Amino acid sequence: MASHRFPNLPGLVALALAGVLLAGCEPPEESDVPGSEAEEATVQVEEAADDPAQEDTVAIQDEYVDEVSSVADNPRVQEAFQRIEELEPWTMDNLITITEIPAPPFMEDERAEWYLEALRELGVDEAYRDEEGNVIAVREGTVGGRTLVVSAHLDTVFPEGTDVTVQFRGDTLYAPGVGDDSRGLAVLLTVLRAMNEAEVHTEDDVWFVGTVGEEGLGDLRGVKHLFREGGPQIDAFISVDGGGDTRVLNQALGSRRYRITFEGPGGHSWGDFGMGNPAHALGRAIELFDERASEFVADGPRTSYNVGRIGGGTSINSIPYEAWMEVDMRSIDQDRLAAIDALFVETVTEALEEQNRRTPDGPSLEVDVDLVGDRPSGEIDPDTPFVQRTLAAVAHFGFEPYLARASTDSNVPISMGIPAVTIGRGGAGGGAHSLDEWWLNEDGHLAIQRTLLLVVTEAGLVEG
């Protein structure tokens, strides 16, 4: 986290914050878009999965359709597919168990330890937790020298003390985190078990990974550690996250997130009137940023900004000793993201200076500028063999895949130019990031079979 102090910034202004208070919650970083049966090997491209103006069509090249079909027809892969269907009750039991192990932000240890033991019991060549807390299980290839990671994230958005007991309503499971990403973790376990029991071997090493810190202020800390400078060589990356069977994320939506805290001595609203007021400085900063950012985002690559939370003060008749806000900025373009970030920091500095000029009595206000989130943007070319294989694997099961952009663990490798995709966990679901999250096993086995097919195709099936 970067922290800077600007001790010399003025204040002013009555707080016109009512609109900001309504600008609250971050939407879930997923969108389920149902697919339809594909007559042709084509794929729809969607920008941020919700902008029809950005739609396009990209052909799935015949060589990758043929390659995926050939792998899928292999007798051992067919046996693995069959085992996945037979293992449905086991997969469901794992989903319930994982969901009911709390994994609040920065508190994934209990779930991680369970997951590590589960991977070891299934049989891998090596299993451990790295320095950041990620769970890593290595299934060595027959050739080696190349590594494919298939992953899901261990953490949830829910705070400590949240009731994560799974409840059934008919065939539907309800619980916080039951889909995001407990289901992804369960998918990985079944892929590994099916590969082992059907004796499906690959040329390349395959790592089954449960990452920490994907959600919110976790800021992708687990996957950033995997791809750190001097870290292990990872040649391709799959994240199982998000709903549905048709979406393929090859585009990373970048973001910068700040917590801004204006600070002063505080005091009585009457007796100390004239003292610098952090809340007034906060209001000025919001006003200045909104005015300038609204013009900035009107043109160019899609960019957004949001003052999501504000707070501070002790009572209505007290000058607050601090006032804070949390701000989220996103863009599909890394340069645009850097530019709106610079604009934001500039307006905060200006607001502080203006507020201090208006209140010459007493100590000057100060501001803490804490960078609490930094997710990079990027895109992997749809014609890249790995993306083509992913699209072909989706289409193989009768779905029409589409390309999309979102913020997931894949952001990090994508930004580095390393082939990476995020694919759906299957079934039907909704209410992500809410207490009413739900998941229904509606042909859920197809997502597991698709994941296995992609893993084996990318890592190189060993024939015979």
N, C-alpha and C positions, 0 to 999 in steps of 0.2 A: 504494500500500500504506500502510495506517495502522500506525504503530508507537507503542506506549505503554510507558513504564517505570513499574513500581510497586516502589520500592526498599525497601518495608517490609512483608514478608509472611512469616509463620512456617511451620514445617514439622512433620513428624511421621511416624508411620506406617510400617509395613512395607509393601513394595510388593506389593499383590495384583493383579499385572498379567497373570497368565497368560491370563485370559479376554480381556484387551485385545489381547494379541499375536495371538490367533486371529481378531480382528475386522477383519482387513486390507483386502483389495482392494476398490476401487470397481468395481461392475459396469458393463459397457458401457452407455452412454447411448442404447441402442436396444433394441427388442424386435421381432422379426419375428413377425407374426401373420398366418397365411395367410388369404386371403379366399376367399369362395365366390361363385358367380355370382348376381347380384342380380336377383330377379324384380320387386321394387318399388324405387322410388327412396327408400330409407331408409338411415339411417346409425346405427351403434351408437356409443355414447359410452362410453369407458373412462377411468377415473381412473388415471393412472400406468400405463396399459396392462396392469395386472395385478390389478385389484381388482374382481371380478365384482359386488360389492355396489353399485358405482357405475354400472353399466350403465344405459343409457336409449336411447330411440330418437328421432331427430330427422328430420323429413321434409325431403327436398330439394325445394325449391319448383319448381313446374312451369316458371316463367319462366326459371329458370337451366338446367334440363334442356334446354329449347327453345333457349336462347341458345347453349349449348355445342354442341348438335347442329348448329345452323345454321353455326357457325364450322367445325366438323369437316367439314361437307359441302362447304365452299368448295373449288373445284377446285385452287387453289394450296396450300391446307392439305393436301388429299389428295396432291398431288404431294410436299409436304414429308414426309408420312408415308411415302410410298414411298421417298424418298431415305434416310430414316432406316434402313429395312430394308436397302437396298442398301449403306449405309455401315457395316454391322455389322463387317466385317473392319477397317476404318479405326478404328472406335470401340474395338475390342479392342486394336489396336496402341497407341492413345493410352493406354488403361488400363494396359498393361504399361509403357510409357515413364514415365508419371507415377508409378506405384508404385515404380519402380526409381530415382527421384530422391529421395534422403533428404530428409525434412522434419521433423527433430526439433523439439520445443517451442522456440520462440524462434530457430529456425534454418531458416526457410522460404525463404531468399533464392534458393537454387539452383532450387528448384521454381518459385518465383514468377517468376523471370526466364524460364524455359522457357515457362511458361503465358502470360506477357505476349506473348512472341513468337508463340506459337501463335494467340492471339486476333487479333493484328495481321495475320498471314498470311491469316486467314479473311476479314478485311475488316470493319472497324468505322470509325466516324467519328472516334473518339479512343480511345487506350489509354495507360494510365500506371499507376504505382504511387503511392499516396498516402503521407503522412508516416508512417503506421503500418506500411506495407508491403503493404497490400491491393492486389491487381491489379484494375483497373477498366477495362472496355471499354464504350464508349458507342455504342449503335446508336440514332441519333436517329429520332424519330417524325415523321410528316408534320405534326402539329399542335404537339406539344410542350406544355410547361407542366405536365406530370405525369410522374413517374418511377416505373417498376417495376424493382426489383432482383431478379434471379434469381442465386442464389449457391451455392457449395459451399466447404468450408474446405480450405486448403492444408496445414495442419499435421497431424502424427500424434502419437500418444502415445509413440512409440518413441525411445529415446535415441540419441545420436550413436554410430556404429559398428555399429548393428543391420544385419544382412544382410537387405536388402529385395529380393533377387533373386526374380523370379517363377518358380515351378515349376509344371509341369503334371502332374496326375495324372488321366489320361484327359482329359476336357473341363474339369476344375475347376482354377482358378487358386489357388495357395497363395502367400501372402506377407504380411508385416506391413503393414497399411494398404491392402490391395488393394480392400477394400470401403469402409472408413471413412478418408478420404472420396475416395480416388482415383477411384472409380467416379462419384461425384457430379461431380467436375471433368470427367471424360470425357463425361458426359451433357451438360453445358453446351456443350462444344465442338461436339458433334453437333447440338444444337438450333440453335446459331448457323449452322453450315454449311448445314443443311437450310433454314432460313429464307432465307438468302442465295441459295442455288441455286434455290429454288422461287419467289423474288421475293415472299415473304410480308412485307408491310409493316404497321406498326402506327401508330396515331395518337400514342400516347404514347412517350416515350423508354424504352428498355429498357437497363439496365446489366447486363452479365455480369460477376460479381465472384467472385474467389477471395479469401477472407478468411484472415487470419492469426489465430493464438491462440484457436481455438475450444476446443481440448482442455485439460483439467486446469487447471494454473496459468496457462495463457494467459488464462483468465478472460474469454473473449469480447472480448479487447482490440481485435481488428479491427473487429467489428461495433459495438462501443461507439464507436469512432472515427467510423464512418460516421454514427452517430446522435448525435454530440456536439452540444452547444449551439453554434449558429452554423454547423453543418455543412450539407451539401447537403440540399435538400428531397427526401425519399423518401416516396412516397405509399403504396406497398405493397411487400411483401418476401416472397420465396420462398427457402427453403433446401432444397437437395437433399441429404439426409443421413438415414441410417437405412435399414434394409432393407425389402424387400417392396413390394407395390403397393397396399395397402389402407389403411395408416395415414395419417391427417391430423392433424398436431399443431397445434392452435389454442390450447393451454394450456401455459404456461411453468412449469416446476418450479424454484422459486428455491432458492438455496443461499448459505450463508456458510461460509467456510473459513478456519481459523486455523492458524498455526504458533506454538506457545507454547514459550518457552525459559526455564527457570529457571536462574539463574546464581549461582555462589559461588566462593570462592577455591580449592576443592579441597584435597586433602591425603591423608595416609596414614590408612588405616582404623583403625589402632590408635593411632599416635602423635598424630593430630589428631582423635581421637574427641571428639564434642561440637561440632565445627564444623558449620555449617549444610550440609545435604545436599540439593542440587537434586533428586535422584531421589526423596527422601522427599516433598518438596513436590509433585512431579509426581504421585506416587501419591495423595496427599491430594486434589489437584485432580480427578483422575479419579474417585475415590470420591465426593466431594461432588457433582460434576456428574452422575454416573450416578444417584445416589439421587434427586436433585431433578428431573432431566430425565425420568426414567422416569415420574414422577407427572405431569409437565407434558404429555407426549405421549399420556397415557392417554385424554384427552378432547379434543374440538374437532377442527378441520380437520387432516387427516393431516400429521404432522410426524415427522421422523426425526433421529437423531444418531448419529455414529460416530467413535470414536477409531481412526483408520486406521493410524497409524504412530507408534512411539515410539523414542527412542534416547538415547545419551549415555554418558559414562563412558569410562575408558581401561583399567581392569583390575578384577578382583574385589576386590583389596585396596586400592583407591584410592577416596577420596571424590570423586565426579565434580565437575568444575568447571561442567558444564552437563548438563541433561536436558531433552529436548524431546518434543513430540507434535504431530501434525497431526490436526485435527478437522474433520469435515464435518457441517453441519446443513442440513436441507432442509425445505421446507414448501410446500404448495399455496397457502398464504395469506401475504401479505406481512407482515401484522401479527403473525401467529404466528411467522414467521421472525425478526422483530425481537425478539419477546419471548424466544424461546429463546436468541437471541444475547446479550441482556442477562443472562439467567440464567447463561450460560456464563462471561462476563467476570466476573460477580459471584463465582462459585465459585473462579475462578482467584485473584482478589484475596484472598478469604477464606483459601484454602489457603496463600498466601504469608504472610499475617499470622499464621496459626496456627503455621506452621513456624518463623517467626522468634521467636515467643514461647517455643517449646520449646527453642530453641538460642540462649541468650543470649551464648554465647562467640563471639568473633570477629566479622567483618563480617556484616551482614545479607545475606540472599539478595535477589536482584532477579529480575524477570521481564520478558521482552520479549513483547508481545502483538502479533503481526503478522497483519493481515488479508490473506490471500493469495488470497481468492476471494470475489466478490460478484456473484451472478447473481440478477436480480430475478424475481419471480413475476408472473403475470397471466393473462388469458384474453380471447380475442376471441369475441364472441357468435357462436354457430353460425348465427344468422340474418343475419349480416353478408354483404353480397353477395359479397365476396371468398372467404369460407369456403364459401358456397353454390356458387360457381363451381368451387372446388377439389373439393368432394364430387361435383358433377355431372361433372367431368372424369374422376375415378376411376371413377364408375359407367358412364360412356360406354364404357369398354373391358371391361365385363362383370364388374367387381369390386364387392363390397359394402364401401364405405368405413366406417371407424370413426374417431371422434375420440379423441384421447389427449393425455396430458401428458408432457413430458420436458424435458430441459435441452439446448438447441441454440442456434445463433445467433439463432433467432427470439425467444428470451427478451427481448432488448432492445427491439425494436419492439413486441412484445406488451405489455410493461410500460408502454409509452408510449401505448398505445391505437391504434397504427398497425396496420392490417390486415396480418397476417403468418401464414404457415403453413410447416411443414416437411413435405415429402413424400418418399417413398421413392425410392431409386435403382434399384429393380427387380432382377430376377434372383433367385437364391437365394444365401444366404450365411450365414456364421456365424463364431464365434471372434473377434469384434471385440475389439480391444485385446489380442490375444494373438499369439504368434509363429506360431500355426497358423491365422491368419485365412484364410478361403477365400471365393471367389465363383464362381458358375456362371452362365453366360449362358443362363438358362432364360426364354425370352421377354423378354429384357432390353430389346428395342426398344420394348416397350409403355410402359415408364417414360419413355423419351425422348419418345415421341409424346405421352404424357400431359402431360409438362412443357411441351412446345411448345404444346399445345392450351390449357393454362392461361395461359401467357404471352400468347399471341395474343388470347385472349378477354378477359383483364384489361386488356391494353394497347390494345385496340380494333383489330380487323382492318380494314384499308383494303380495301374491295371493289374489284373490277375489276383 
